[in-house]
Amino acid sequence: MASQKENFHVSGPLHLLTSFDWRNTFHRRSVAASLVQGVYILERDRQRGSIGHEHETHASPWWERFHFQLNHVLVDDSDLSYFGAIYELKYAHPFFYQSSPHPPRYVIAFRGTITRSLTRSEDMKLNLKCIFDKLEKSVRFRTAFEAVSSTVTMAGAGNVWLAGHSLGASIAMLAGRNMAKCRFQLETYLFNPPFISVPIEKMIKNQTVKHGVRIAGSLVTAGIATVMKRRSEDPEEDLFVVLAEWTPYVFVNPSDPICAEYIGYFQHRDKMERIGVGKIERIATKYSIGSLVSGAIGRDSEPLHLLPTAYLTVNLSESEDFKQAHGIHQWWQQHFQWQSKLYKFK
């Protein structure tokens, strides 16, 4: 949604240059974040007219240090911007794949909004599509999903990662959801993904009041959903349950209003289980009030941001400003304090 910090130094996670382990979750996250940063730099180089000239190396260190090569750049036909990239591991030695977890053969990464004049208009249009749950109909997403689908067909789901930041996280999430519904679970890294809802987590400081508001919302949502489901004659499979087999890695900062609501969303589900009303919450968590009010219930009704299962990591370190709280750079830095938890849809 919001733009990536402009003037971050090209160095990136230098601590991984001397010691790197694919089994280390922090190292894997750092690689995914660095490859997303590579897409940002590719697009900025394009806008400067640097692509194909001596400054092309602005972007390449972000993937070459991890032994990846740039396989393909994803271009948005609407504004000809570079919004994504397919990276291929240079040394896909069979030894890597004899143990788990193993490195990906391909990583497909997507950038977020860049506020330079050449991309601002189209990026902001896509942000609005996210808000109104229309991202799937965009040219950019269709291009992205075609790339994901063809890469999975060629290499297999177990050899492909998805990664994205902000708007790019929405694209990666939607692509991952669609693949998961076809029983292909891709390892997915979502950095500061937008949560399109009233920002209760940021608006209400009192924990008791906050919990009360969330309970009331769950009761209303579950009630409306139950009534509408009874009226529906569609016996279709519960795709939210199918989607629960996919476990994306979600990275949020509580000081970032764009993604902070994920913290309350998952914590509330746990609290509802503890007070004995988990069944109500399992109904409510599938829907948003907006989708129910509009009459959308069924195969295409689940709002993009509602995830049944996720491995949530929260950056507990204090952020100086919004740019730091929302920036991609925080996710490869060592000194931050993290809190991680797996949330599963039961």
C-alpha positions in Angstrom: 0.0 0.0 0.0 2.3 2.8 1.2 5.7 3.3 -0.4 9.0 1.5 0.5 11.6 3.7 2.2 13.5 5.5 -0.6 17.1 5.9 0.6 18.0 2.7 2.2 21.6 1.7 1.8 22.2 -1.1 -0.8 24.1 -3.2 1.8 21.2 -5.3 3.0 21.8 -8.3 5.4 25.6 -8.3 5.5 25.6 -10.6 8.5 24.5 -13.4 6.1 27.5 -13.2 3.8 29.7 -15.2 6.1 27.2 -17.6 7.6 24.0 -18.7 6.0 21.7 -21.7 6.8 18.6 -22.5 4.8 17.2 -24.2 7.8 17.3 -21.0 9.8 13.9 -19.2 9.7 15.5 -15.8 10.2 17.9 -16.4 7.3 15.0 -17.6 5.0 13.0 -14.5 5.9 16.0 -12.3 5.2 16.5 -13.8 1.8 12.8 -13.4 0.9 12.8 -9.7 2.0 16.1 -9.0 0.1 14.6 -10.5 -3.1 11.6 -8.2 -2.7 14.0 -5.3 -2.3 15.6 -6.3 -5.6 12.3 -5.7 -7.3 12.1 -2.2 -5.8 15.6 -1.4 -7.1 14.8 -2.9 -10.5 11.9 -0.5 -11.0 13.8 2.5 -9.7 16.6 1.7 -12.1 14.1 1.5 -14.9 12.7 4.9 -14.1 16.2 6.4 -14.0 16.9 4.9 -17.4 19.7 2.7 -15.8 18.6 -0.7 -17.0 21.0 -2.0 -19.6 23.7 0.6 -18.7 26.5 0.7 -16.2 24.2 1.2 -13.2 22.4 -2.0 -13.7 24.3 -3.5 -10.7 22.2 -1.4 -8.3 19.7 -4.3 -8.1 21.8 -7.4 -8.8 23.6 -7.6 -5.4 20.2 -8.2 -3.7 19.9 -11.6 -5.3 23.4 -12.6 -6.4 24.7 -12.7 -2.8 22.3 -15.5 -2.2 23.3 -17.3 -5.4 20.1 -16.4 -7.3 19.9 -15.1 -10.9 17.2 -13.0 -12.4 15.1 -15.4 -14.6 12.4 -13.0 -15.6 11.0 -9.5 -14.8 7.2 -9.1 -14.5 5.9 -6.1 -16.3 2.5 -4.4 -15.7 1.1 -3.7 -19.2 -0.9 -0.8 -17.8 2.1 1.4 -17.1 5.1 -0.8 -18.2 6.5 -0.8 -14.7 8.5 -3.7 -13.2 6.3 -5.0 -10.3 7.7 -8.4 -9.8 10.6 -10.8 -10.6 11.2 -14.5 -10.9 14.5 -15.5 -9.4 16.2 -18.8 -10.0 18.7 -20.5 -7.8 22.0 -20.9 -9.6 23.2 -24.0 -7.9 20.2 -26.3 -7.4 22.3 -29.2 -6.3 20.3 -32.4 -5.5 22.0 -32.4 -2.1 19.9 -29.4 -1.1 16.7 -31.3 -1.6 17.5 -34.3 0.5 16.5 -32.6 3.7 13.8 -30.2 4.8 13.5 -27.3 4.8 15.4 -26.9 1.6 16.1 -23.8 -0.6 13.7 -22.9 -3.3 14.6 -23.3 -6.9 12.5 -20.3 -7.8 11.3 -17.3 -5.8 8.6 -15.0 -7.3 8.7 -11.6 -5.5 6.4 -8.5 -5.8 7.1 -4.9 -4.8 4.7 -2.5 -3.1 3.8 1.0 -4.0 6.5 3.4 -5.4 5.4 7.0 -5.2 7.5 8.3 -8.1 5.4 9.9 -10.8 5.8 7.1 -13.4 4.2 4.5 -11.1 2.2 6.4 -8.6 -1.1 6.4 -10.5 -1.3 2.7 -11.3 0.0 1.7 -7.9 -2.7 3.8 -6.2 -5.4 2.4 -8.4 -4.3 -1.1 -7.3 -4.4 0.0 -3.7 -8.0 1.0 -4.2 -8.7 -2.4 -5.8 -7.3 -4.0 -2.7 -9.7 -2.0 -0.5 -12.7 -3.0 -2.6 -11.5 -6.6 -3.0 -11.1 -6.2 -6.8 -7.4 -7.0 -7.1 -8.0 -10.3 -8.8 -9.4 -8.5 -11.8 -6.4 -6.3 -12.4 -3.9 -6.7 -15.2 -1.0 -6.8 -12.7 -2.5 -9.7 -10.8 -3.4 -11.7 -13.9 0.2 -11.3 -15.1 1.5 -12.4 -11.7 -0.7 -15.4 -11.3 0.1 -16.6 -14.8 3.8 -16.5 -13.8 3.2 -18.3 -10.5 1.0 -21.0 -12.2 3.5 -21.7 -15.0 6.4 -21.8 -12.6 4.7 -24.3 -10.3 3.7 -26.4 -13.3 7.3 -26.5 -14.4 9.1 -26.9 -11.0 6.5 -28.2 -8.6 4.9 -26.4 -5.6 7.6 -27.5 -3.2 10.3 -25.7 -5.2 8.6 -22.3 -5.5 8.4 -19.5 -2.9 6.2 -16.4 -3.1 7.2 -13.1 -1.4 5.8 -9.6 -1.4 5.7 -6.3 0.5 2.7 -4.2 1.2 0.7 -4.0 -2.2 3.0 -6.8 -3.4 2.1 -8.8 -0.3 -1.5 -8.6 -1.4 -0.6 -9.9 -4.8 1.4 -12.7 -3.3 -1.3 -13.6 -0.8 -4.0 -13.7 -3.5 -1.8 -15.9 -5.7 -1.0 -18.2 -2.8 -4.7 -18.5 -1.9 -5.7 -19.4 -5.4 -2.9 -22.0 -5.6 -3.9 -23.4 -2.2 -7.4 -23.9 -3.3 -6.1 -26.1 -6.0 -4.1 -28.1 -3.3 -0.8 -26.4 -4.1 0.7 -24.9 -0.9 3.5 -22.6 -1.7 5.9 -21.3 0.9 4.9 -17.6 1.1 6.4 -14.6 2.9 4.1 -11.6 3.4 5.7 -8.4 4.6 3.4 -5.7 6.0 0.3 -7.1 4.1 -2.7 -4.7 4.2 -5.6 -5.7 6.4 -8.7 -4.0 5.0 -10.8 -3.4 8.0 -11.6 -0.9 10.7 -8.2 -0.5 12.5 -9.4 -1.5 15.9 -5.9 -2.5 17.0 -4.7 1.1 16.6 -8.0 3.0 17.4 -8.8 1.4 20.8 -6.2 1.3 23.5 -8.2 -0.2 26.3 -7.9 -3.9 26.1 -11.3 -4.7 27.7 -13.2 -2.3 25.3 -11.2 -3.6 22.4 -12.1 -7.2 23.2 -15.8 -6.3 23.7 -15.9 -4.6 20.3 -14.3 -7.7 18.7 -16.8 -10.1 20.4 -19.7 -8.0 19.3 -18.4 -7.9 15.7 -18.0 -11.7 15.7 -21.5 -12.3 17.0 -23.0 -10.0 14.4 -20.9 -11.5 11.6 -21.6 -15.1 12.6 -25.3 -14.4 12.9 -25.6 -12.8 9.4 -23.5 -15.5 7.9 -25.5 -18.3 9.4 -28.8 -16.8 8.1 -27.4 -16.2 4.6 -25.9 -19.7 4.5 -29.2 -21.3 5.3 -30.9 -19.4 2.5 -28.2 -20.5 0.0 -28.8 -23.8 -1.8 -25.1 -24.0 -3.0 -23.6 -27.2 -1.5 -20.1 -26.3 -2.5 -17.1 -27.4 -0.6 -15.9 -25.1 2.3 -12.9 -23.6 0.6 -11.9 -21.8 3.8 -11.1 -25.2 5.3 -9.2 -26.2 2.2 -7.3 -22.9 2.4 -6.4 -23.7 6.1 -3.8 -26.3 4.8 -1.7 -23.4 3.6 0.5 -21.6 6.2 2.0 -18.3 4.9 4.5 -16.4 7.0 3.0 -13.0 7.9 5.2 -10.2 9.2 3.7 -7.2 10.8 4.7 -4.1 12.8 2.2 -2.9 15.5 3.1 0.7 14.6 2.1 0.2 11.0 -1.7 0.9 10.7 -1.7 -0.9 7.3 -1.0 -4.3 8.7 -1.3 -4.0 12.5 -4.9 -5.4 12.6 -3.5 -8.9 11.8 -2.3 -8.9 15.5 -5.8 -8.4 16.9 -7.4 -10.7 14.3 -5.4 -13.7 15.3 -5.3 -13.0 19.0 -9.0 -12.6 19.1 -9.5 -16.0 17.6 -7.5 -17.5 20.4 -9.4 -15.6 23.1 -12.8 -16.8 21.7 -11.6 -20.4 22.0 -10.5 -19.8 25.6 -13.9 -18.4 26.6 -15.7 -21.3 25.0 -17.3 -19.6 21.9 -14.8 -20.8 19.4 -17.5 -22.2 17.2 -19.0 -18.8 16.7 -15.6 -17.3 15.9 -14.9 -20.1 13.3 -18.0 -19.0 11.4 -17.2 -15.2 11.8 -13.6 -15.5 10.8 -14.5 -16.6 7.3 -16.4 -13.4 6.4 -16.3 -9.6 6.7 -19.3 -7.5 7.5 -18.8 -5.8 4.1 -19.0 -9.0 2.1 -22.1 -10.1 4.0 -23.9 -6.8 3.6 -23.2 -6.9 -0.2 -24.8 -10.3 -0.3 -21.5 -12.1 -1.2 -21.3 -15.5 0.3 -19.8 -18.6 -1.3 -16.9 -19.5 -3.5 -15.7 -15.9 -4.2 -16.8 -14.2 -0.9 -13.8 -14.6 1.3 -12.1 -11.2 1.7 -8.4 -11.4 0.7 -7.0 -10.4 4.1 -8.8 -13.2 6.0 -6.4 -16.0 6.6 -7.4 -19.2 8.3 -3.8 -20.2 9.1 -0.6 -18.2 9.4 2.7 -18.1 11.1 2.6 -14.5 12.5 5.8 -12.6 13.3 5.5 -9.3 15.1 8.3 -6.7 15.3 8.2 -5.5 18.9 10.9 -3.0 18.5 10.0 0.7 18.7 9.7 2.4 15.3 10.7 6.0 14.8 8.1 6.8 12.2 5.7 5.2 9.7 8.3 4.7 7.1 10.4 2.5 9.4 7.3 0.6 10.7 6.2 -0.1 7.2 9.6 -0.6 5.5 10.8 -3.8 4.0 14.3 -3.3 5.5 13.3 -4.2 9.1 12.7 -7.8 8.1 16.4 -8.6 7.5 17.9 -6.7 10.4 19.2 -8.5 13.4 18.7 -6.2 16.3 14.9 -6.1 16.4 12.9 -8.0 18.9 10.5 -10.6 17.4 7.5 -12.5 18.6 6.3 -15.4 16.5 3.3 -17.7 16.8 1.5 -20.3 14.6 -2.3 -19.7 14.3 -4.3 -22.6 12.9 -7.9 -22.7 11.8 -9.5 -25.6 13.7 
